């Protein structure tokens, strides 16, 4: 990741929420014009925010919610070896 990309990560949340000052907005927008990778990242974040706002009040049946949580936990443990170590530590603490 380039230094310029790292520089926009910090204020990105404020930018997306409309809370960043004009100068920060200008720097981020200037960077995004020249960085396709960051532009794709920001576009994806905007989609996620939009979907969340649209669907946050939808009530999911508890059985479905539990199944989804198990699937997500399983996927995260497969994707991240450090998650497996954390799970083992947590298991040891519970004993």
N, C-alpha and C positions, 0 to 999 in steps of 0.2 A: 504494500500500500504506500502510495506516495505521501510525502509530507503535507502537500496541499489537501489531499483527501482526508488525512487525519485531522487537519485543522477545522474542517467543517463538521466533524462528527459530534463534537461537544455541543455546539449551539443548534444542531439539527432539530431537536425536539421543539425548542422554542420557535424555530423557523416554521415548522409544520403546524404548530398550534397558533401561529400568528402573534407570538409574544416577543419575537426578536426585534431589535432596533433596526432602523433603516440601513445603517452601515453593515450590520451583520447580514441582513437580507441581500444587500447588494453583493457582498463578497461570496455568499453561498450561490446566488444565481449566476454570478460570473464564472465560478468554478464549474457549476453544473453545465453551462454552455460548452465547456471544453472537455468535460469528463463523462463519457458515455456510461462508464461503470457506476459512478456515483448517481448519475441521472436515473439509471435503472433502479438503483437502491431506493432513491427517494420516491420514484413512481410506485414501487412495491409497497413502501411504507404508507403512502397516501391511500392505496387500495385497501390495505389492512385497516387503517383508521376509519375509512368510509364504511367498510363492512362491519366493523365493530360498532360504530355508532348506529348503523341501521339495524343490527341484530342483537344488541346488548339486552334488550328487554324481552327477548323471546325466552319463554320458559321451556327448558328441556326436561323431559321425564327423568326421574332420578335413576332408573335402571339404565337408560341410554347414557346419562352423564357418567355413571360408574364405569360402563364399558369403554367409553371414550377415554376416560382417565387412565384405565389400565392399558389400553392400546398405546396411548401417548407415552406413558411411563416405559413400556416395553421398547418402543421405538427409540426413545431417548437413551436408554441403557445400551442398546445395540450400537447406536451412533456414537456414543461417547464412552471410551474406556474409563475415564475418570468418574463417570456416573456409576459404573460398576463398583469401583473402589469405595465410593461414598455409600452405596447401598450396603456393602459388606460392613463398613464401619458402623452404620446405623443399626444393622442387625446385631453386631456384637454388643452395642450399648444396651439394646433391649433385653439381652439375656441376663 
